[in-house]
Amino acid sequence: MATSLPYHEPGIVTILIQTSFLLLLNAANFVLDHSVYCGLLGQIFVGVAWGTPGAKWLSAEAEEVVVQLGYLGLLLLVYEGGLSTSLGALRANLWLSSCVAITGISLPMGLSFVLQKLSDATPLQAFAAGAALCSTSLGTTFTVLRSTGLITSRLGIVLTSAAMMDDVVGLVMVQIISNLGLSGDEISAVTIVRPLLVSVAFAVCAPLVCVFMVKPCTLWLNSWRTKHPLGHVNQLFNKRGTPWVIHTSILVGCIAGSTYAGTSNLFAAYIAGAAISWWDSEVSHPTNEKTASETSPPVQNQASGQSETDTAMISEHTVSEPKRPDTSGMATFERYYLQPLERILKPFFFVSDFV
């Protein structure tokens, strides 16, 4: 067994295939996105042409890498959807989203059992067909809504939250089908209850942690930073990379915790983005502006002709420090993740099902 992976320079054919693959993925997305708001169709067609169903120009190892990187793109797409979510609009439309999610699950499941006799299928096959039909492609949902500018609208909020509910239920159905395929007719109660309970725990505990732990700690930290503007803590939080470290830690922690707990990591990525969006909008943060009396010593008025009105106007002026970089979740995402997601990870996600 080799102790290390030897380095071999790829051949010119491999270089040309992979270069054309990446370039055409982005070119097709640009053309179709600006014409019919559906650039993902072009990326799917390129994946079919270059991958196993088509010309089979991509090797099996390259296809595996595309699938793995594509799933990272899906996680970032869902995380971005959470960052774009308005918590007030989500609460206001929660009942409507639940109705949409229930309809999207119950209607395909019921239809699959109604048509069971026409196809001479077994109940397990009908259940599997219904589970496949009721699952929602979160990446497609977020991409289409964002390309059309509807992701922050009421329609976008309802569809994205309903899609997240479908994803949790779909995870339970997949585990049920997998267990039935392995054990015949027996279904463990843990298979059904565990993903649901963990998902509910994430949905309930995340707001509680934000309100009763994150918010008080943030307010205390902001007070400390205001009292010690030249301290090491304030300088650390003013650095451009600090929000990226914090946000990435939250995202990775939620994904890892949800996966080990037994629920959907896409649901956890959405919660991480929504929590950061709440922190940006609902928690007060220190500003850059200070009054003239705080930033400079008072200047005695020695000019006999200066009026009291001029003195009052000068005292009301504010002196601003150099502007800090935008540390919001969406700004940090656009600064560090948007370009890799748009150019590589998202195209890989849409072609990953067809290579």
ZIGI-V125475 format. One record per residue. N is the residue number from 1. SS is DSSP state (A for helix, B for strand, O for the rest). BURIAL is # if it has 16 or more other C-alpha atoms within 10 Angstrom, else .. Layout:
N | SS | BURIAL
N | SS | BURIAL
This chain:
1 | O | .
2 | O | .
3 | O | .
4 | O | .
5 | O | .
6 | O | .
7 | O | .
8 | O | .
9 | O | .
10 | O | .
11 | O | .
12 | A | .
13 | A | .
14 | A | .
15 | A | .
16 | A | .
17 | A | .
18 | A | #
19 | A | .
20 | A | .
21 | A | #
22 | A | #
23 | A | .
24 | A | #
25 | A | #
26 | A | #
27 | A | #
28 | A | #
29 | A | #
30 | A | #
31 | A | .
32 | A | #
33 | A | #
34 | A | .
35 | A | .
36 | O | .
37 | O | #
38 | O | #
39 | A | #
40 | A | #
41 | A | #
42 | A | #
43 | A | #
44 | A | #
45 | A | #
46 | A | #
47 | A | #
48 | A | #
49 | A | #
50 | A | #
51 | O | #
52 | O | #
53 | O | .
54 | O | .
55 | O | .
56 | O | .
57 | O | #
58 | O | #
59 | O | .
60 | A | .
61 | A | .
62 | A | .
63 | A | #
64 | A | .
65 | A | .
66 | A | #
67 | A | #
68 | A | .
69 | A | #
70 | A | #
71 | A | #
72 | A | #
73 | A | #
74 | A | #
75 | A | #
76 | A | #
77 | A | #
78 | A | #
79 | A | #
80 | A | #
81 | A | #
82 | A | #
83 | A | #
84 | O | #
85 | O | #
86 | O | #
87 | A | #
88 | A | .
89 | A | .
90 | A | #
91 | A | .
92 | A | .
93 | O | #
94 | A | #
95 | A | .
96 | A | .
97 | A | #
98 | A | #
99 | A | .
100 | A | #
101 | A | #
102 | A | #
103 | A | .
104 | A | #
105 | A | #
106 | A | .
107 | A | .
108 | A | #
109 | A | #
110 | A | .
111 | A | .
112 | A | #
113 | A | #
114 | A | .
115 | O | .
116 | A | #
117 | A | .
118 | A | .
119 | A | .
120 | O | .
121 | O | .
122 | O | .
123 | A | .
124 | A | .
125 | A | .
126 | A | #
127 | A | #
128 | A | #
129 | A | #
130 | A | #
131 | A | #
132 | A | .
133 | A | #
134 | A | #
135 | O | #
136 | O | #
137 | O | .
138 | A | #
139 | A | #
140 | A | #
141 | A | #
142 | A | #
143 | A | #
144 | A | #
145 | A | #
146 | A | #
147 | A | .
148 | O | .
149 | O | .
150 | O | .
151 | O | #
152 | O | #
153 | O | .
154 | A | .
155 | A | .
156 | A | #
157 | A | #
158 | A | #
159 | A | #
160 | A | #
161 | A | #
162 | A | #
163 | A | #
164 | A | #
165 | A | #
166 | A | #
167 | A | #
168 | A | #
169 | A | #
170 | A | #
171 | A | #
172 | A | #
173 | A | #
174 | A | #
175 | A | .
176 | A | #
177 | A | #
178 | A | .
179 | A | #
180 | A | .
181 | A | .
182 | A | .
183 | A | .
184 | O | .
185 | O | .
186 | O | .
187 | O | .
188 | O | .
189 | A | .
190 | A | .
191 | A | #
192 | A | #
193 | A | .
194 | A | .
195 | A | #
196 | A | #
197 | A | .
198 | A | #
199 | A | #
200 | A | .
201 | A | .
202 | A | #
203 | A | .
204 | A | .
205 | A | .
206 | A | #
207 | A | #
208 | A | .
209 | A | .
210 | A | #
211 | A | #
212 | A | .
213 | A | .
214 | A | .
215 | A | #
216 | A | .
217 | A | .
218 | A | .
219 | A | .
220 | A | .
221 | A | #
222 | A | #
223 | A | .
224 | A | .
225 | A | #
226 | A | #
227 | A | .
228 | O | .
229 | O | .
230 | O | .
231 | O | .
232 | A | .
233 | A | .
234 | A | #
235 | A | .
236 | A | .
237 | A | .
238 | O | .
239 | O | .
240 | O | .
241 | O | .
242 | A | .
243 | A | #
244 | A | #
245 | A | .
246 | A | .
247 | A | #
248 | A | .
249 | A | .
250 | A | #
251 | A | #
252 | A | .
253 | A | .
254 | A | #
255 | A | #
256 | A | .
257 | A | .
258 | A | #
259 | A | .
260 | A | .
261 | A | .
262 | O | #
263 | O | #
264 | O | #
265 | A | #
266 | A | #
267 | A | #
268 | A | #
269 | A | #
270 | A | #
271 | A | #
272 | A | #
273 | A | #
274 | A | #
275 | A | #
276 | A | #
277 | A | #
278 | A | #
279 | A | #
280 | A | #
281 | A | .
282 | A | .
283 | O | .
284 | O | .
285 | O | .
286 | O | .
287 | O | .
288 | O | .
289 | B | .
290 | B | .
291 | B | .
292 | A | #
293 | A | .
294 | A | .
295 | A | .
296 | O | .
297 | O | .
298 | O | .
299 | O | .
300 | O | .
301 | O | .
302 | O | .
303 | O | .
304 | O | .
305 | O | .
306 | O | .
307 | O | .
308 | A | .
309 | A | .
310 | A | .
311 | A | .
312 | A | .
313 | A | .
314 | A | .
315 | A | .
316 | A | .
317 | O | .
318 | B | .
319 | B | .
320 | B | .
321 | O | .
322 | O | .
323 | O | .
324 | O | .
325 | O | .
326 | O | .
327 | O | #
328 | O | #
329 | A | #
330 | A | #
331 | A | #
332 | A | #
333 | A | #
334 | A | .
335 | A | .
336 | A | .
337 | O | #
338 | A | #
339 | A | .
340 | A | .
341 | A | #
342 | A | .
343 | A | #
344 | A | #
345 | A | #
346 | A | #
347 | A | #
348 | A | #
349 | A | #
350 | A | #
351 | A | #
352 | A | #
353 | O | .
354 | O | #
355 | O | #
